Amino acid sequence: MTASGPSMTPTSAPAAACPPTRDAIVVALRDPAATIGWSPARWDLLVRQGRRSHLLARLGLKLRDADLLEAVPHAPRMHLRSAILLVERQNQALPWELERIAEALGAYGLPVLLLKGAAYAAAGLPVAAGRDFSDVDILVPRERIGAAEEALMLHGWQTAMQDAYDQRYYRRWMHELPPMRHVKRGTTLDVHHAILPPTARTRTDSAPLLADAVALPGLPMLRVLQPMDMLLHSATHLFHEGELDKGLRDLHDLDGLLRHFGAAPGFWEALVPRAVRLGLARPLYYALRFTRELLGTPVPEAVFAQAVAAGRPSALADALMGACYRRALRPMHASATTPGSRPARFALYLRAHWMRMPLPLLAAHLARKALRRGDGERALKQSIEEANRERG
């Protein structure tokens, strides 16, 4: 499909939907030149917000690409350069690590479908610039998950969780194996068989994602999701996540994916129908709404209207989600904390678990986590008291 007129021309959200923000990292990423002349205190705040949001390297690269990095005061410039070097080191090590994963799974005839940060980097997408990641995520067919685990274990990966309850929880209720860690390299691998748990309230089939995946040039054993599916998976991950310490980073990922893929003919016209087919219209609506509202992402009005019709919840639920995400999708820093921030994040944490599993299972799971947290806190308190007695 091709654009059929001005209605498909991406436009930023209306000015009323983009209120001025006090979050320095959002201001700096939208307009790096705006940082020139900032006071030392403002730069200190920017570095702190950027680091807590996992966006410091991305900002550093934006400043460097705009030939503005040398204009940054010395101390914050050193932090930016350090963040850039760390991400560049990760990107240098990634191809070799991906080859080892492909080598392990290739013997079983399993292609490697990369997800999230590793996929962005391997595909050479602009959104990968400055993006850090702590593990590699892959997707394999559900019926081959056992073979994938066996192949990886034979090549040095082992489960990082030893607790019997955690093992049972992942294997019975989740959409992935317990995290695996390589015994020599220490790299972490998350092996998924779906993008959402089988008990999730949002139901989607991973078969179309696997069927329409795109092979990477020159690397036939490595694949990534096709553009619309990559965007939809990113949206689904963010808006089903309960821990939002990287929420602002993930929202910027969505902004970058929309800007990049949106330049391709036919992307916007096919996006909402694809989301509807996969059962992911709701997370797409939230992705378009909050990238427009918080980051000024250009989205065609006709496409946003389609997303509203297909995925917007009731007026009350929409208002509540707006109130929560406007507070939660900010830097995890004291400067971005308001009286409503913690209740909003806690509400979204509960929502994520409620979306993930039935209520009886959720109640039992949260009760067990609370008991384990209490045991851990008591053990920590006891060890501190014993240490104090030994010193005293």
N, C-alpha and C positions, 0 to 999 in steps of 0.2 A: 504494500500500500504506500501511497505517497501523500504528502500534505495536500489538503484540498482547499486551502484558503487561509486567510489571516487568523482564523480561529485556532489553527494549529501552530501558530508562532508562539514560542515560549515567552511568557511574561512573568516578571517577578510578582510576588504577592503585593497587594495594595499597601500603601504606606501605613494605613491604620493597623494593618496586621503585623507590622514590623516595628514595634515600639523601641525606642532607644534602649540599649542594654548597657549595664555597668560592667559587664564581663569583658575584661581587657582582651582575653584571648579571642573572643568572637569578633570584636572590633578589629583586632590586628590581622586575623585571617581574612576577613572580608576586604580590608584595605591596608596592606602592609605599609604603604607610604604614610598612613596616619600616625605611625609610631615615631616618626622622625620628630625630634624635639621633645619627646616625653621626658619627664623628670626621672631621676634615679628611683624614687619611690614607686612611680608608675611602672617602670621597667621591672622592678623587683616583684611587684604584684603579677605582672604579665608572665614572668618566668615561672613563678609558683603555680599560677593557674594552668599554664601550658604543660608543666610537668605532671600535675595531678590529673589533667585531662588526656594525657598521652598524645598531646598535639604539639609539643615543643619542637620536635624535629621537622614536622610539617611546616610550622611557622618559619623555622630557620631556612628551609629550602625556598619558601616563597620570598623571603627577604633576599636570599642569595640570587635567585633567578631574576629579581628586579634590580640587581646591583645596589641593594640597600644594606647588605649585611655589614659592610665596613663602616657604615654610618651609625651603627648601633654602639652605644657605650661599651667600653672594654669588658666589664664584668658580665653583663648579660650576653655579650657576643661570645664569650668563652662557654657559657652554658649552652647556647644555641649550637655552636660548633661541636661540642661534646655530644649533644643529642643527635646531630646529623651523622657523626662518625659511628655511633652505636647502631643506628638504623642501617647505614651503608654496610657495616660489618655483617649484620644479619642477612642482608640481601646478597652479599658475597657468598655466605655459607649455605644459603637456601638451595641453589641448584644441585650441589653435591648431595645434600640431605634428601632432596626429592629423587635423585637417581638411586639412592640406597633404598628408598621406599618402593620405587618402581621395580627395582631388582628383586626385592623380597616378594612382592605380590605378582610379578610377571611370571614366576615359575608356576603359579596356579591359574594363569590366564586371566588375572584380574587387572584391568586398567585402573589407574589412579585418578579419581575425580577430586580435584582440589576445591576447597571451600575457603571463603573469607580471605584473610590477609595473604596467605600463601598463594591463593588463586590470583589475587590482584597483582602480586609481584611477578609470578610466573608468566602471566599474560601480558606483562608490560603496561598495565593500565596507569594512567596519570594519578589515580587515587592511591596507588602504592607509594608514591613519593613521600617520604617522611613518615610512613606508617610503620609502627613497631608491631610485633606479634610475639607471643610467648610460646606458641605451639603451632603445629601443622594439623589442619583439619582435613579429613578425606571422607568421601561417601562411597560405600560399596552396596551392592544389592543385598537386601535383607537375607535372602536364602544363601548368600555366600559369606555371611559375617563370621561363621565359625572357621571357614577356610582362611579368611583374611587374618584372623587372630592367630591361627596356627602358623601361617607363613611368617608373620611378623615376629612371633616368639622364637622361631628357628633362626631368625636373623638378629636377635639380641634385644628385642623390645619385650618388656615385662610390665604387667599391670602395676600401677603406682599405688593402688589401694589394697590393703590387706584385711581390712575389717569385713567380716562376713556379711553384715547388714548392708554395707555400701556395695559390695559385690552383687548381692541379690537385688538391691534397688536398681542398679544400673541395668543388669541383665534382664530383669523382668519388666520393669516399668519405663525405662528410658529408651531413647532413640540412638544410643551409642554404647560402645563398650566402656568400661572404666578406663580412665586415661592411662596410656602406656608410655613408659620411659625407657630409653635405650640404656643398657647397662654400662656401656663405655662412654658414649658421647653425652649422655644426660639430656638428650633432646626429647621433647614430649610430643606425643601423637594422639589425636582424638579421632577414633574410627567410628563414623556414623553409618547407620543403615537407613536413616530417614532424617528429615529436617525438623520434625517435631515428634514428641513421644507418641506411642500408639494410643495412649489414654487421653491425649490432648483434646480439648473441646473443639479446636480448629483441626479439621481433618484434611489431609492432603496426601496425594499419592506421589511417591518418589520415582515411580517408573518413568513418567514423562521427562523428569529432570535428567535421569540417566540416559534415556533414549536420545534426547536432543542435545546432549553435551557436545562440546567442540574440542577436537584434538588440538594440542599446541603444535605449531609448525616445528618440524624436526624432532619432536618428542612424542611419538605415537602412543606411548604408554601413559602420557599425562594428558588429562582433559580438564576443562573448566566448564561451568555452566554457561549456556548461551546468555546473551546480554540481559534479556528480560528476566530470565530465571535467576541470574546473579543478583539483580536488583531486588527481586521479590524475596530471595533467601535472606539478603541483608536486612530487608524490612521486617521479615518474619522473626529473625534472630533478635533484633533490637526490641520489637514491641511484644515479645513473649519473654523477655529477659527480666529477672527479678533483681539482679545485682547491676546497678547502673553506674558503677564507678568509671566505666568507659563509654557511657551513653552518649556524651557529647562527641567523642571521637567517632562513634558509629554513626551518629547523625551526619557528621561531616563526610563520612564514607558515602552515605546515601546522596548527599549533595553532589559529590564528585562523580558518582556513577550516573546520576540523572543528567548532569551537564555534559558528560562525555558521550554516553549512549544516545542522549536526546538529539545529538547532531546527525545521527544516522537516519536515512530515509525510512519511514514506516515504523520506527520505534514507538512513537507516542500513540499512533493509531492502534497498534496491536497490544499495548501494555495492559490496559484494563481487561480486555477479553481474555488475555492469558491469565491474569490474576483470578478472574472468575472461574476459568476452567480448572485451575489448581486449587480453588477454595481459599485463596489468599487475598480476597478483595479488601478485607478489613485491615490487615497490616499495610497494604498498599495505600489505603486512604490515610492512615496515620502518617505514613512516610511522606506522602505529598503534602499533607496538611502542615506538619511540623517543620519540614525543610523550608517550605514557603514562609511560614510564620516566623521562624527563629533565625533562618539563614538567608532568606530572600532568594531561594532557589527558583529559577525561571521554569514554570510549568504552564503549558497551554491551558487556557481557561476551559476549553471544551473537554480536555482530558480530566481536569480536576472535577468538573461537573459529572463526568462519567464515574469517577472514583467515589464521589459523594453518593450518587445514586446506587452504586453497587456495594459500597462498604461502610458507609457511615452508620454508627449505632443510633439509638434513640437520642433525643435532644438532651435528656438528663445525663445519660452515660457519656455523651460527647462532651458536655460541659465539665463533668467530673474528670474525664481523661485529660482535657485541656488544662484544667487547674493543676493536675498532678504532674503532667509532663513538662509544663512550662517551668515548674520548680525543679524537677528531677534532671532535665537535660541541660544542666549547667555544670560548671567545674565543681569537682568535689573539694572545695576549698572554702574556708570560713568567710571569705569576702563575697561568696555567691550564695551564702546560706541565709535564708529568711525564716521567720517564725513558722512558715508552713512547709519548709523543705523536708524536714525529717518525717512528718506525717505523710507527706506526698510519696516519699521514697518507700516508706513502710507499706502504704496502701498498694503501691505498684509491686512490691515484693510479694504481698499476699495474693494479689491478682495473678501474678505469674505462676504461683503454685496452684491456684484455683484453676487456671487455664490448663495446667499441665496434667492434673490427675483428678479422679473423682473425690468427692468430699470425704467419705470415710477413710480412704487411703491418705488423703492430704492431712486429716486430723491426726492420724497415727504417725505419719512421717514428721510433722512439725512438733508433735509431743516428744518424739524420740530425739529430734535435734535439740530441743530445749533442755531435755534431761542431760544429753551429752555435753551441751555447752555448760550447764551447771556443774557437772562433774569436773570439767576442765578448769573452770574458774576456781572451784574448791581446791583442786590439786595445785593450781598455781599459787593460791593464797597460802596453802600449807607449806609449799616449798619456800616461799618468801619468809614465812614465820620461822621455819627451821634455819634458814640462812642467817636471819637476824639473831636467833639464839646462839648460833655458832660464833658470830662476830662479837656478841655481847658478853 
